[in-house]
Amino acid sequence: MQVVVDDKIVCLGDTDEIAFAAANGCELWVILLEKMWAKIHSCYDRIAGGWEFETIRDLTGAPGYYLTSIENDTFDLI
């Protein structure tokens, strides 16, 4: 799948503050990756509040898991 991402970044109101994900420094890859992901899912609303394991599964093809609790052997299982 090919996704075309434009150079328009969603900001809060009339400020330069980025509305969604942002990197710690002056890197753009986080913003562009999130924008690409929102385009694949039609809009930012459809990816907001999503589960991380679904994103990992979609990006890598590897199974993702959701843990409801951490037991003593959880990290051994991982």
mmCIF file of the N, C-alpha and C atoms, coordinates in Angstrom:
data_MODEL
# 
_entry.id   MODEL 
# 
loop_
_atom_site.group_PDB 
_atom_site.id 
_atom_site.type_symbol 
_atom_site.label_atom_id 
_atom_site.label_alt_id 
_atom_site.label_comp_id 
_atom_site.label_asym_id 
_atom_site.label_entity_id 
_atom_site.label_seq_id 
_atom_site.pdbx_PDB_ins_code 
_atom_site.Cartn_x 
_atom_site.Cartn_y 
_atom_site.Cartn_z 
_atom_site.occupancy 
_atom_site.B_iso_or_equiv 
_atom_site.pdbx_formal_charge 
_atom_site.auth_seq_id 
_atom_site.auth_comp_id 
_atom_site.auth_asym_id 
_atom_site.auth_atom_id 
_atom_site.pdbx_PDB_model_num 
ATOM 1   N N  . MET A 1 1  ? 0.836   -1.172  0.000  1.00 0.00 ? 1  MET A N  1 
ATOM 2   C CA . MET A 1 1  ? 0.000   0.000   0.000  1.00 0.00 ? 1  MET A CA 1 
ATOM 3   C C  . MET A 1 1  ? 0.884   1.239   0.000  1.00 0.00 ? 1  MET A C  1 
ATOM 4   N N  . GLN A 1 2  ? 0.509   2.199   -0.792 1.00 0.00 ? 2  GLN A N  1 
ATOM 5   C CA . GLN A 1 2  ? 1.244   3.458   -0.854 1.00 0.00 ? 2  GLN A CA 1 
ATOM 6   C C  . GLN A 1 2  ? 0.353   4.557   -0.302 1.00 0.00 ? 2  GLN A C  1 
ATOM 7   N N  . VAL A 1 3  ? 0.900   5.378   0.584  1.00 0.00 ? 3  VAL A N  1 
ATOM 8   C CA . VAL A 1 3  ? 0.153   6.471   1.191  1.00 0.00 ? 3  VAL A CA 1 
ATOM 9   C C  . VAL A 1 3  ? 0.888   7.769   0.905  1.00 0.00 ? 3  VAL A C  1 
ATOM 10  N N  . VAL A 1 4  ? 0.167   8.740   0.377  1.00 0.00 ? 4  VAL A N  1 
ATOM 11  C CA . VAL A 1 4  ? 0.756   10.053  0.106  1.00 0.00 ? 4  VAL A CA 1 
ATOM 12  C C  . VAL A 1 4  ? 0.425   10.967  1.280  1.00 0.00 ? 4  VAL A C  1 
ATOM 13  N N  . VAL A 1 5  ? 1.459   11.537  1.879  1.00 0.00 ? 5  VAL A N  1 
ATOM 14  C CA . VAL A 1 5  ? 1.294   12.408  3.039  1.00 0.00 ? 5  VAL A CA 1 
ATOM 15  C C  . VAL A 1 5  ? 1.692   13.821  2.639  1.00 0.00 ? 5  VAL A C  1 
ATOM 16  N N  . ASP A 1 6  ? 0.790   14.780  2.875  1.00 0.00 ? 6  ASP A N  1 
ATOM 17  C CA . ASP A 1 6  ? 1.114   16.175  2.541  1.00 0.00 ? 6  ASP A CA 1 
ATOM 18  C C  . ASP A 1 6  ? 1.894   16.815  3.685  1.00 0.00 ? 6  ASP A C  1 
ATOM 19  N N  . ASP A 1 7  ? 2.206   18.096  3.538  1.00 0.00 ? 7  ASP A N  1 
ATOM 20  C CA . ASP A 1 7  ? 3.036   18.774  4.537  1.00 0.00 ? 7  ASP A CA 1 
ATOM 21  C C  . ASP A 1 7  ? 2.220   19.625  5.506  1.00 0.00 ? 7  ASP A C  1 
ATOM 22  N N  . LYS A 1 8  ? 0.919   19.382  5.603  1.00 0.00 ? 8  LYS A N  1 
ATOM 23  C CA . LYS A 1 8  ? 0.079   20.136  6.525  1.00 0.00 ? 8  LYS A CA 1 
ATOM 24  C C  . LYS A 1 8  ? 0.008   19.383  7.852  1.00 0.00 ? 8  LYS A C  1 
ATOM 25  N N  . ILE A 1 9  ? 0.461   20.015  8.918  1.00 0.00 ? 9  ILE A N  1 
ATOM 26  C CA . ILE A 1 9  ? 0.490   19.425  10.245 1.00 0.00 ? 9  ILE A CA 1 
ATOM 27  C C  . ILE A 1 9  ? -0.629  20.045  11.084 1.00 0.00 ? 9  ILE A C  1 
ATOM 28  N N  . VAL A 1 10 ? -1.408  19.196  11.744 1.00 0.00 ? 10 VAL A N  1 
ATOM 29  C CA . VAL A 1 10 ? -2.530  19.664  12.559 1.00 0.00 ? 10 VAL A CA 1 
ATOM 30  C C  . VAL A 1 10 ? -1.995  20.309  13.835 1.00 0.00 ? 10 VAL A C  1 
ATOM 31  N N  . CYS A 1 11 ? -2.393  21.570  14.062 1.00 0.00 ? 11 CYS A N  1 
ATOM 32  C CA . CYS A 1 11 ? -1.962  22.307  15.251 1.00 0.00 ? 11 CYS A CA 1 
ATOM 33  C C  . CYS A 1 11 ? -3.174  22.733  16.061 1.00 0.00 ? 11 CYS A C  1 
ATOM 34  N N  . LEU A 1 12 ? -2.941  23.099  17.316 1.00 0.00 ? 12 LEU A N  1 
ATOM 35  C CA . LEU A 1 12 ? -4.017  23.543  18.201 1.00 0.00 ? 12 LEU A CA 1 
ATOM 36  C C  . LEU A 1 12 ? -4.353  25.000  17.922 1.00 0.00 ? 12 LEU A C  1 
ATOM 37  N N  . GLY A 1 13 ? -5.572  25.249  17.503 1.00 0.00 ? 13 GLY A N  1 
ATOM 38  C CA . GLY A 1 13 ? -6.020  26.612  17.245 1.00 0.00 ? 13 GLY A CA 1 
ATOM 39  C C  . GLY A 1 13 ? -5.104  27.352  16.285 1.00 0.00 ? 13 GLY A C  1 
ATOM 40  N N  . ASP A 1 14 ? -4.754  28.569  16.639 1.00 0.00 ? 14 ASP A N  1 
ATOM 41  C CA . ASP A 1 14 ? -3.866  29.397  15.813 1.00 0.00 ? 14 ASP A CA 1 
ATOM 42  C C  . ASP A 1 14 ? -2.428  29.356  16.310 1.00 0.00 ? 14 ASP A C  1 
ATOM 43  N N  . THR A 1 15 ? -2.079  28.345  17.102 1.00 0.00 ? 15 THR A N  1 
ATOM 44  C CA . THR A 1 15 ? -0.726  28.249  17.649 1.00 0.00 ? 15 THR A CA 1 
ATOM 45  C C  . THR A 1 15 ? 0.134   27.340  16.787 1.00 0.00 ? 15 THR A C  1 
ATOM 46  N N  . ASP A 1 16 ? 1.399   27.251  17.132 1.00 0.00 ? 16 ASP A N  1 
ATOM 47  C CA . ASP A 1 16 ? 2.308   26.326  16.462 1.00 0.00 ? 16 ASP A CA 1 
ATOM 48  C C  . ASP A 1 16 ? 2.439   25.018  17.239 1.00 0.00 ? 16 ASP A C  1 
ATOM 49  N N  . GLU A 1 17 ? 1.597   24.823  18.253 1.00 0.00 ? 17 GLU A N  1 
ATOM 50  C CA . GLU A 1 17 ? 1.656   23.613  19.063 1.00 0.00 ? 17 GLU A CA 1 
ATOM 51  C C  . GLU A 1 17 ? 0.977   22.462  18.328 1.00 0.00 ? 17 GLU A C  1 
ATOM 52  N N  . ILE A 1 18 ? 1.709   21.368  18.158 1.00 0.00 ? 18 ILE A N  1 
ATOM 53  C CA . ILE A 1 18 ? 1.204   20.216  17.419 1.00 0.00 ? 18 ILE A CA 1 
ATOM 54  C C  . ILE A 1 18 ? 0.074   19.568  18.198 1.00 0.00 ? 18 ILE A C  1 
ATOM 55  N N  . ALA A 1 19 ? -1.018  19.236  17.497 1.00 0.00 ? 19 ALA A N  1 
ATOM 56  C CA . ALA A 1 19 ? -2.230  18.743  18.148 1.00 0.00 ? 19 ALA A CA 1 
ATOM 57  C C  . ALA A 1 19 ? -2.123  17.308  18.642 1.00 0.00 ? 19 ALA A C  1 
ATOM 58  N N  . PHE A 1 20 ? -1.364  16.480  17.973 1.00 0.00 ? 20 PHE A N  1 
ATOM 59  C CA . PHE A 1 20 ? -1.342  15.068  18.343 1.00 0.00 ? 20 PHE A CA 1 
ATOM 60  C C  . PHE A 1 20 ? 0.066   14.652  18.755 1.00 0.00 ? 20 PHE A C  1 
ATOM 61  N N  . ALA A 1 21 ? 0.569   13.541  18.253 1.00 0.00 ? 21 ALA A N  1 
ATOM 62  C CA . ALA A 1 21 ? 1.888   13.040  18.656 1.00 0.00 ? 21 ALA A CA 1 
ATOM 63  C C  . ALA A 1 21 ? 2.995   13.992  18.216 1.00 0.00 ? 21 ALA A C  1 
ATOM 64  N N  . ALA A 1 22 ? 4.036   14.041  19.021 1.00 0.00 ? 22 ALA A N  1 
ATOM 65  C CA . ALA A 1 22 ? 5.198   14.870  18.694 1.00 0.00 ? 22 ALA A CA 1 
ATOM 66  C C  . ALA A 1 22 ? 6.453   14.198  19.228 1.00 0.00 ? 22 ALA A C  1 
ATOM 67  N N  . ALA A 1 23 ? 7.555   14.392  18.552 1.00 0.00 ? 23 ALA A N  1 
ATOM 68  C CA . ALA A 1 23 ? 8.841   13.840  18.989 1.00 0.00 ? 23 ALA A CA 1 
ATOM 69  C C  . ALA A 1 23 ? 9.407   14.710  20.105 1.00 0.00 ? 23 ALA A C  1 
ATOM 70  N N  . ASN A 1 24 ? 10.395  14.195  20.800 1.00 0.00 ? 24 ASN A N  1 
ATOM 71  C CA . ASN A 1 24 ? 11.046  14.965  21.872 1.00 0.00 ? 24 ASN A CA 1 
ATOM 72  C C  . ASN A 1 24 ? 11.924  16.081  21.333 1.00 0.00 ? 24 ASN A C  1 
ATOM 73  N N  . GLY A 1 25 ? 12.455  15.905  20.142 1.00 0.00 ? 25 GLY A N  1 
ATOM 74  C CA . GLY A 1 25 ? 13.329  16.910  19.556 1.00 0.00 ? 25 GLY A CA 1 
ATOM 75  C C  . GLY A 1 25 ? 12.691  17.522  18.327 1.00 0.00 ? 25 GLY A C  1 
ATOM 76  N N  . CYS A 1 26 ? 13.523  17.889  17.379 1.00 0.00 ? 26 CYS A N  1 
ATOM 77  C CA . CYS A 1 26 ? 13.018  18.528  16.154 1.00 0.00 ? 26 CYS A CA 1 
ATOM 78  C C  . CYS A 1 26 ? 12.889  17.504  15.014 1.00 0.00 ? 26 CYS A C  1 
ATOM 79  N N  . GLU A 1 27 ? 12.460  16.304  15.341 1.00 0.00 ? 27 GLU A N  1 
ATOM 80  C CA . GLU A 1 27 ? 12.280  15.257  14.334 1.00 0.00 ? 27 GLU A CA 1 
ATOM 81  C C  . GLU A 1 27 ? 10.842  15.261  13.831 1.00 0.00 ? 27 GLU A C  1 
ATOM 82  N N  . LEU A 1 28 ? 10.670  14.924  12.579 1.00 0.00 ? 28 LEU A N  1 
ATOM 83  C CA . LEU A 1 28 ? 9.341   14.912  11.979 1.00 0.00 ? 28 LEU A CA 1 
ATOM 84  C C  . LEU A 1 28 ? 8.759   13.512  11.824 1.00 0.00 ? 28 LEU A C  1 
ATOM 85  N N  . TRP A 1 29 ? 9.552   12.463  12.020 1.00 0.00 ? 29 TRP A N  1 
ATOM 86  C CA . TRP A 1 29 ? 9.083   11.121  11.696 1.00 0.00 ? 29 TRP A CA 1 
ATOM 87  C C  . TRP A 1 29 ? 7.866   10.706  12.510 1.00 0.00 ? 29 TRP A C  1 
ATOM 88  N N  . VAL A 1 30 ? 7.761   11.133  13.770 1.00 0.00 ? 30 VAL A N  1 
ATOM 89  C CA . VAL A 1 30 ? 6.617   10.757  14.594 1.00 0.00 ? 30 VAL A CA 1 
ATOM 90  C C  . VAL A 1 30 ? 5.339   11.379  14.033 1.00 0.00 ? 30 VAL A C  1 
ATOM 91  N N  . ILE A 1 31 ? 5.397   12.643  13.690 1.00 0.00 ? 31 ILE A N  1 
ATOM 92  C CA . ILE A 1 31 ? 4.249   13.360  13.153 1.00 0.00 ? 31 ILE A CA 1 
ATOM 93  C C  . ILE A 1 31 ? 3.828   12.750  11.815 1.00 0.00 ? 31 ILE A C  1 
ATOM 94  N N  . LEU A 1 32 ? 4.799   12.480  10.959 1.00 0.00 ? 32 LEU A N  1 
ATOM 95  C CA . LEU A 1 32 ? 4.491   11.930  9.642  1.00 0.00 ? 32 LEU A CA 1 
ATOM 96  C C  . LEU A 1 32 ? 3.958   10.503  9.725  1.00 0.00 ? 32 LEU A C  1 
ATOM 97  N N  . LEU A 1 33 ? 4.502   9.706   10.629 1.00 0.00 ? 33 LEU A N  1 
ATOM 98  C CA . LEU A 1 33 ? 4.013   8.342   10.804 1.00 0.00 ? 33 LEU A CA 1 
ATOM 99  C C  . LEU A 1 33 ? 2.576   8.349   11.311 1.00 0.00 ? 33 LEU A C  1 
ATOM 100 N N  . GLU A 1 34 ? 2.272   9.216   12.278 1.00 0.00 ? 34 GLU A N  1 
ATOM 101 C CA . GLU A 1 34 ? 0.907   9.300   12.784 1.00 0.00 ? 34 GLU A CA 1 
ATOM 102 C C  . GLU A 1 34 ? -0.049  9.797   11.703 1.00 0.00 ? 34 GLU A C  1 
ATOM 103 N N  . LYS A 1 35 ? 0.397   10.749  10.900 1.00 0.00 ? 35 LYS A N  1 
ATOM 104 C CA . LYS A 1 35 ? -0.444  11.266  9.825  1.00 0.00 ? 35 LYS A CA 1 
ATOM 105 C C  . LYS A 1 35 ? -0.731  10.174  8.796  1.00 0.00 ? 35 LYS A C  1 
ATOM 106 N N  . MET A 1 36 ? 0.292   9.388   8.457  1.00 0.00 ? 36 MET A N  1 
ATOM 107 C CA . MET A 1 36 ? 0.113   8.277   7.526  1.00 0.00 ? 36 MET A CA 1 
ATOM 108 C C  . MET A 1 36 ? -0.886  7.277   8.096  1.00 0.00 ? 36 MET A C  1 
ATOM 109 N N  . TRP A 1 37 ? -0.757  6.970   9.379  1.00 0.00 ? 37 TRP A N  1 
ATOM 110 C CA . TRP A 1 37 ? -1.651  6.011   10.025 1.00 0.00 ? 37 TRP A CA 1 
ATOM 111 C C  . TRP A 1 37 ? -3.089  6.536   10.025 1.00 0.00 ? 37 TRP A C  1 
ATOM 112 N N  . ALA A 1 38 ? -3.266  7.821   10.276 1.00 0.00 ? 38 ALA A N  1 
ATOM 113 C CA . ALA A 1 38 ? -4.608  8.421   10.239 1.00 0.00 ? 38 ALA A CA 1 
ATOM 114 C C  . ALA A 1 38 ? -5.187  8.378   8.829  1.00 0.00 ? 38 ALA A C  1 
ATOM 115 N N  . LYS A 1 39 ? -4.363  8.589   7.815  1.00 0.00 ? 39 LYS A N  1 
ATOM 116 C CA . LYS A 1 39 ? -4.846  8.520   6.425  1.00 0.00 ? 39 LYS A CA 1 
ATOM 117 C C  . LYS A 1 39 ? -5.290  7.108   6.071  1.00 0.00 ? 39 LYS A C  1 
ATOM 118 N N  . ILE A 1 40 ? -4.548  6.118   6.528  1.00 0.00 ? 40 ILE A N  1 
ATOM 119 C CA . ILE A 1 40 ? -4.936  4.729   6.263  1.00 0.00 ? 40 ILE A CA 1 
ATOM 120 C C  . ILE A 1 40 ? -6.293  4.425   6.895  1.00 0.00 ? 40 ILE A C  1 
ATOM 121 N N  . HIS A 1 41 ? -6.542  4.993   8.086  1.00 0.00 ? 41 HIS A N  1 
ATOM 122 C CA . HIS A 1 41 ? -7.794  4.742   8.807  1.00 0.00 ? 41 HIS A CA 1 
ATOM 123 C C  . HIS A 1 41 ? -8.828  5.844   8.590  1.00 0.00 ? 41 HIS A C  1 
ATOM 124 N N  . SER A 1 42 ? -8.635  6.693   7.621  1.00 0.00 ? 42 SER A N  1 
ATOM 125 C CA . SER A 1 42 ? -9.573  7.743   7.182  1.00 0.00 ? 42 SER A CA 1 
ATOM 126 C C  . SER A 1 42 ? -9.525  9.046   7.970  1.00 0.00 ? 42 SER A C  1 
ATOM 127 N N  . CYS A 1 43 ? -9.154  9.020   9.255  1.00 0.00 ? 43 CYS A N  1 
ATOM 128 C CA . CYS A 1 43 ? -9.106  10.256  10.022 1.00 0.00 ? 43 CYS A CA 1 
ATOM 129 C C  . CYS A 1 43 ? -8.405  10.026  11.360 1.00 0.00 ? 43 CYS A C  1 
ATOM 130 N N  . TYR A 1 44 ? -8.057  11.112  12.024 1.00 0.00 ? 44 TYR A N  1 
ATOM 131 C CA . TYR A 1 44 ? -7.400  11.027  13.326 1.00 0.00 ? 44 TYR A CA 1 
ATOM 132 C C  . TYR A 1 44 ? -8.345  10.449  14.384 1.00 0.00 ? 44 TYR A C  1 
ATOM 133 N N  . ASP A 1 45 ? -9.628  10.753  14.275 1.00 0.00 ? 45 ASP A N  1 
ATOM 134 C CA . ASP A 1 45 ? -10.581 10.252  15.273 1.00 0.00 ? 45 ASP A CA 1 
ATOM 135 C C  . ASP A 1 45 ? -10.596 8.731   15.351 1.00 0.00 ? 45 ASP A C  1 
ATOM 136 N N  . ARG A 1 46 ? -10.381 8.060   14.241 1.00 0.00 ? 46 ARG A N  1 
ATOM 137 C CA . ARG A 1 46 ? -10.444 6.597   14.227 1.00 0.00 ? 46 ARG A CA 1 
ATOM 138 C C  . ARG A 1 46 ? -9.209  5.950   14.831 1.00 0.00 ? 46 ARG A C  1 
ATOM 139 N N  . ILE A 1 47 ? -8.127  6.712   15.023 1.00 0.00 ? 47 ILE A N  1 
ATOM 140 C CA . ILE A 1 47 ? -6.924  6.135   15.647 1.00 0.00 ? 47 ILE A CA 1 
ATOM 141 C C  . ILE A 1 47 ? -6.730  6.646   17.072 1.00 0.00 ? 47 ILE A C  1 
ATOM 142 N N  . ALA A 1 48 ? -7.493  7.639   17.471 1.00 0.00 ? 48 ALA A N  1 
ATOM 143 C CA . ALA A 1 48 ? -7.369  8.202   18.824 1.00 0.00 ? 48 ALA A CA 1 
ATOM 144 C C  . ALA A 1 48 ? -7.875  7.205   19.851 1.00 0.00 ? 48 ALA A C  1 
ATOM 145 N N  . GLY A 1 49 ? -7.094  6.998   20.884 1.00 0.00 ? 49 GLY A N  1 
ATOM 146 C CA . GLY A 1 49 ? -7.512  6.102   21.949 1.00 0.00 ? 49 GLY A CA 1 
ATOM 147 C C  . GLY A 1 49 ? -7.473  4.639   21.560 1.00 0.00 ? 49 GLY A C  1 
ATOM 148 N N  . GLY A 1 50 ? -6.744  4.327   20.509 1.00 0.00 ? 50 GLY A N  1 
ATOM 149 C CA . GLY A 1 50 ? -6.659  2.939   20.063 1.00 0.00 ? 50 GLY A CA 1 
ATOM 150 C C  . GLY A 1 50 ? -5.742  2.104   20.933 1.00 0.00 ? 50 GLY A C  1 
ATOM 151 N N  . TRP A 1 51 ? -5.750  0.829   20.683 1.00 0.00 ? 51 TRP A N  1 
ATOM 152 C CA . TRP A 1 51 ? -4.905  -0.103  21.421 1.00 0.00 ? 51 TRP A CA 1 
ATOM 153 C C  . TRP A 1 51 ? -3.563  -0.242  20.731 1.00 0.00 ? 51 TRP A C  1 
ATOM 154 N N  . GLU A 1 52 ? -2.483  -0.167  21.498 1.00 0.00 ? 52 GLU A N  1 
ATOM 155 C CA . GLU A 1 52 ? -1.133  -0.266  20.932 1.00 0.00 ? 52 GLU A CA 1 
ATOM 156 C C  . GLU A 1 52 ? -0.898  -1.606  20.246 1.00 0.00 ? 52 GLU A C  1 
ATOM 157 N N  . PHE A 1 53 ? -1.456  -2.692  20.803 1.00 0.00 ? 53 PHE A N  1 
ATOM 158 C CA . PHE A 1 53 ? -1.203  -4.003  20.214 1.00 0.00 ? 53 PHE A CA 1 
ATOM 159 C C  . PHE A 1 53 ? -1.802  -4.124  18.815 1.00 0.00 ? 53 PHE A C  1 
ATOM 160 N N  . GLU A 1 54 ? -2.891  -3.408  18.539 1.00 0.00 ? 54 GLU A N  1 
ATOM 161 C CA . GLU A 1 54 ? -3.473  -3.433  17.195 1.00 0.00 ? 54 GLU A CA 1 
ATOM 162 C C  . GLU A 1 54 ? -2.544  -2.722  16.202 1.00 0.00 ? 54 GLU A C  1 
ATOM 163 N N  . THR A 1 55 ? -1.946  -1.630  16.627 1.00 0.00 ? 55 THR A N  1 
ATOM 164 C CA . THR A 1 55 ? -1.027  -0.892  15.762 1.00 0.00 ? 55 THR A CA 1 
ATOM 165 C C  . THR A 1 55 ? 0.219   -1.714  15.469 1.00 0.00 ? 55 THR A C  1 
ATOM 166 N N  . ILE A 1 56 ? 0.782   -2.346  16.488 1.00 0.00 ? 56 ILE A N  1 
ATOM 167 C CA . ILE A 1 56 ? 1.959   -3.199  16.288 1.00 0.00 ? 56 ILE A CA 1 
ATOM 168 C C  . ILE A 1 56 ? 1.627   -4.327  15.326 1.00 0.00 ? 56 ILE A C  1 
ATOM 169 N N  . ARG A 1 57 ? 0.463   -4.936  15.508 1.00 0.00 ? 57 ARG A N  1 
ATOM 170 C CA . ARG A 1 57 ? 0.039   -6.014  14.620 1.00 0.00 ? 57 ARG A CA 1 
ATOM 171 C C  . ARG A 1 57 ? -0.071  -5.519  13.172 1.00 0.00 ? 57 ARG A C  1 
ATOM 172 N N  . ASP A 1 58 ? -0.697  -4.376  12.987 1.00 0.00 ? 58 ASP A N  1 
ATOM 173 C CA . ASP A 1 58 ? -0.893  -3.852  11.633 1.00 0.00 ? 58 ASP A CA 1 
ATOM 174 C C  . ASP A 1 58 ? 0.413   -3.433  10.979 1.00 0.00 ? 58 ASP A C  1 
ATOM 175 N N  . LEU A 1 59 ? 1.323   -2.859  11.741 1.00 0.00 ? 59 LEU A N  1 
ATOM 176 C CA . LEU A 1 59 ? 2.590   -2.389  11.170 1.00 0.00 ? 59 LEU A CA 1 
ATOM 177 C C  . LEU A 1 59 ? 3.578   -3.515  10.892 1.00 0.00 ? 59 LEU A C  1 
ATOM 178 N N  . THR A 1 60 ? 3.585   -4.537  11.746 1.00 0.00 ? 60 THR A N  1 
ATOM 179 C CA . THR A 1 60 ? 4.602   -5.577  11.613 1.00 0.00 ? 60 THR A CA 1 
ATOM 180 C C  . THR A 1 60 ? 4.064   -6.910  11.114 1.00 0.00 ? 60 THR A C  1 
ATOM 181 N N  . GLY A 1 61 ? 2.772   -7.135  11.246 1.00 0.00 ? 61 GLY A N  1 
ATOM 182 C CA . GLY A 1 61 ? 2.204   -8.436  10.895 1.00 0.00 ? 61 GLY A CA 1 
ATOM 183 C C  . GLY A 1 61 ? 2.345   -9.453  12.015 1.00 0.00 ? 61 GLY A C  1 
ATOM 184 N N  . ALA A 1 62 ? 3.051   -9.082  13.079 1.00 0.00 ? 62 ALA A N  1 
ATOM 185 C CA . ALA A 1 62 ? 3.231   -9.972  14.220 1.00 0.00 ? 62 ALA A CA 1 
ATOM 186 C C  . ALA A 1 62 ? 2.001   -9.889  15.121 1.00 0.00 ? 62 ALA A C  1 
ATOM 187 N N  . PRO A 1 63 ? 1.696   -10.948 15.839 1.00 0.00 ? 63 PRO A N  1 
ATOM 188 C CA . PRO A 1 63 ? 0.532   -10.888 16.736 1.00 0.00 ? 63 PRO A CA 1 
ATOM 189 C C  . PRO A 1 63 ? 0.772   -9.899  17.864 1.00 0.00 ? 63 PRO A C  1 
ATOM 190 N N  . GLY A 1 64 ? -0.284  -9.265  18.291 1.00 0.00 ? 64 GLY A N  1 
ATOM 191 C CA . GLY A 1 64 ? -0.200  -8.342  19.408 1.00 0.00 ? 64 GLY A CA 1 
ATOM 192 C C  . GLY A 1 64 ? -1.048  -8.859  20.543 1.00 0.00 ? 64 GLY A C  1 
ATOM 193 N N  . TYR A 1 65 ? -0.668  -8.533  21.752 1.00 0.00 ? 65 TYR A N  1 
ATOM 194 C CA . TYR A 1 65 ? -1.372  -9.025  22.919 1.00 0.00 ? 65 TYR A CA 1 
ATOM 195 C C  . TYR A 1 65 ? -1.691  -7.892  23.866 1.00 0.00 ? 65 TYR A C  1 
ATOM 196 N N  . TYR A 1 66 ? -2.784  -8.054  24.583 1.00 0.00 ? 66 TYR A N  1 
ATOM 197 C CA . TYR A 1 66 ? -3.192  -7.096  25.600 1.00 0.00 ? 66 TYR A CA 1 
ATOM 198 C C  . TYR A 1 66 ? -3.155  -7.809  26.945 1.00 0.00 ? 66 TYR A C  1 
ATOM 199 N N  . LEU A 1 67 ? -2.365  -7.303  27.860 1.00 0.00 ? 67 LEU A N  1 
ATOM 200 C CA . LEU A 1 67 ? -2.258  -7.910  29.178 1.00 0.00 ? 67 LEU A CA 1 
ATOM 201 C C  . LEU A 1 67 ? -3.142  -7.152  30.158 1.00 0.00 ? 67 LEU A C  1 
ATOM 202 N N  . THR A 1 68 ? -3.990  -7.877  30.855 1.00 0.00 ? 68 THR A N  1 
ATOM 203 C CA . THR A 1 68 ? -4.866  -7.225  31.830 1.00 0.00 ? 68 THR A CA 1 
ATOM 204 C C  . THR A 1 68 ? -4.193  -7.082  33.190 1.00 0.00 ? 68 THR A C  1 
ATOM 205 N N  . SER A 1 69 ? -3.174  -7.898  33.435 1.00 0.00 ? 69 SER A N  1 
ATOM 206 C CA . SER A 1 69 ? -2.436  -7.786  34.685 1.00 0.00 ? 69 SER A CA 1 
ATOM 207 C C  . SER A 1 69 ? -1.033  -8.339  34.467 1.00 0.00 ? 69 SER A C  1 
ATOM 208 N N  . ILE A 1 70 ? -0.130  -7.979  35.331 1.00 0.00 ? 70 ILE A N  1 
ATOM 209 C CA . ILE A 1 70 ? 1.240   -8.465  35.236 1.00 0.00 ? 70 ILE A CA 1 
ATOM 210 C C  . ILE A 1 70 ? 1.489   -9.402  36.412 1.00 0.00 ? 70 ILE A C  1 
ATOM 211 N N  . GLU A 1 71 ? 1.769   -10.633 36.086 1.00 0.00 ? 71 GLU A N  1 
ATOM 212 C CA . GLU A 1 71 ? 2.074   -11.646 37.090 1.00 0.00 ? 71 GLU A CA 1 
ATOM 213 C C  . GLU A 1 71 ? 3.594   -11.766 37.219 1.00 0.00 ? 71 GLU A C  1 
ATOM 214 N N  . ASN A 1 72 ? 4.051   -12.573 38.135 1.00 0.00 ? 72 ASN A N  1 
ATOM 215 C CA . ASN A 1 72 ? 5.481   -12.752 38.345 1.00 0.00 ? 72 ASN A CA 1 
ATOM 216 C C  . ASN A 1 72 ? 6.200   -13.322 37.117 1.00 0.00 ? 72 ASN A C  1 
ATOM 217 N N  . ASP A 1 73 ? 5.520   -14.154 36.338 1.00 0.00 ? 73 ASP A N  1 
ATOM 218 C CA . ASP A 1 73 ? 6.157   -14.789 35.177 1.00 0.00 ? 73 ASP A CA 1 
ATOM 219 C C  . ASP A 1 73 ? 5.818   -14.118 33.847 1.00 0.00 ? 73 ASP A C  1 
ATOM 220 N N  . THR A 1 74 ? 5.181   -12.953 33.870 1.00 0.00 ? 74 THR A N  1 
ATOM 221 C CA . THR A 1 74 ? 4.765   -12.280 32.635 1.00 0.00 ? 74 THR A CA 1 
ATOM 222 C C  . THR A 1 74 ? 5.943   -12.014 31.711 1.00 0.00 ? 74 THR A C  1 
ATOM 223 N N  . PHE A 1 75 ? 7.020   -11.471 32.224 1.00 0.00 ? 75 PHE A N  1 
ATOM 224 C CA . PHE A 1 75 ? 8.156   -11.131 31.379 1.00 0.00 ? 75 PHE A CA 1 
ATOM 225 C C  . PHE A 1 75 ? 8.875   -12.371 30.892 1.00 0.00 ? 75 PHE A C  1 
ATOM 226 N N  . ASP A 1 76 ? 8.797   -13.476 31.629 1.00 0.00 ? 76 ASP A N  1 
ATOM 227 C CA . ASP A 1 76 ? 9.336   -14.745 31.158 1.00 0.00 ? 76 ASP A CA 1 
ATOM 228 C C  . ASP A 1 76 ? 8.524   -15.242 29.958 1.00 0.00 ? 76 ASP A C  1 
ATOM 229 N N  . LEU A 1 77 ? 7.219   -15.035 29.988 1.00 0.00 ? 77 LEU A N  1 
ATOM 230 C CA . LEU A 1 77 ? 6.353   -15.453 28.885 1.00 0.00 ? 77 LEU A CA 1 
ATOM 231 C C  . LEU A 1 77 ? 6.615   -14.634 27.630 1.00 0.00 ? 77 LEU A C  1 
ATOM 232 N N  . ILE A 1 78 ? 6.894   -13.352 27.822 1.00 0.00 ? 78 ILE A N  1 
ATOM 233 C CA . ILE A 1 78 ? 7.156   -12.477 26.676 1.00 0.00 ? 78 ILE A CA 1 
ATOM 234 C C  . ILE A 1 78 ? 8.451   -12.870 26.034 1.00 0.00 ? 78 ILE A C  1 
# 
